[in-house]
Amino acid sequence: MSYQQPYQPAPQPPKAPKKNHTGLTLALIGGGILVIGVLGAIGATADTSPDSKAASEPTTSAPKEDKKAKADPTPEPTEAPEPVAETTKAPAPKPKPAPTPKAVKVKAGKMLAEFEQNEAAADQKYKGKRVAVTGVVDKVDTEFWDQDEYTIKLSDGDEWAIWTVNCNDVSAKAAAKVEAGSTITVLGEFDDGGDLGVEIKDCEVVR
């Protein structure tokens, strides 16, 4: 009977000690996160710069028109300025004559009666006024003091009239056109009234 030695497993080579990869892995992950953070910060900074915004934003506005290029090369003709007329000194305006006072209209017979009844009252009524007297021509005669001027004597037409309204200072040409017995109107300035009648100076025949 043979003797067998008990079974012994073959000796295993010693296992290499397990390497601890956990620290390395965490270090790599941390480094990667740090790198990503740095790159993200750089990218954010680049995106917020004016140049990057201008580059990234799409151009929506139309290019400005070149006004000089589109302007009509031929300028519109301009109207020539009108010649300025030479200013001449205007003549000084003539002074307006003073308005002629309104004449008091009266008939020769009435005027003579007023002086016959109350000479003082009649003088006050006609003093300094122009009168337009209408009456019948009694006579045309030369003036006593001036033979070149004439007097036209007016009355109420009564052939027995003593007093007359005397229109004095009438030119020979105007007096020659007056007929005795005709009815006319004379205009002049009251001068005096008395026993010889009523005197009117600067008198003229108006109709």
C-alpha positions, 0 to 999 in steps of 0.5 A: 500500500502506497502512501499518498501525501495529502492534497495541497493547492498549488501556491498562488502568486501573490496578488498585486495590491489593488490600486486606489483609483477613487482619488484619481477619478475625483481629481480628474472630475474636479479638474474637468469641472474647473476647466468647463467653468473657466471656459464658460466664464471666458465664453460669457465674457466674449459674448457680452463684449460689444464686438461679439454682440455686433458680430452675433446680432443679425443686421436688420436695418437697411443700409443708409442711403447715400444722399449725395449719390442719389441727389440729382446731379443737375441742380434745379434752376433758381429764379433770378431775384427781381430787380429792386426798384430804385426808391425815390423820395415821395413828395410831401403830401399837400396840406388839406385845406380847412373844411369850408363851413356850412353855409346858412341858407336863407331867402333874400326877403326873410333876411331883409325882414330879420334886419328890419325887425331887430338888427342886433339879433340878426347881426348875432345870427349871421355874424362870421358865417357864410350865407347862401341867399336866394332872391330875385335880381333887382339890379346889377351895378358897379361898386361905389369904391371899385369900378372893376367889380360889381354888385348884384342886388337881390330882393323878394321880387317886390317892385317897391322894395327899398332894401336889398341883399347886396352880393359884392366883389363879383367879377365883370365876367360873372356879373355880365351873365346875370339878368335882372328879374331872374332868380339866383342864389349867391354865396358869400360871407356875411359882412354887415346889415343896416339901413342900406341893406345886407352886405355880403363880401367875397360873393359869387353866383352859384346858380 
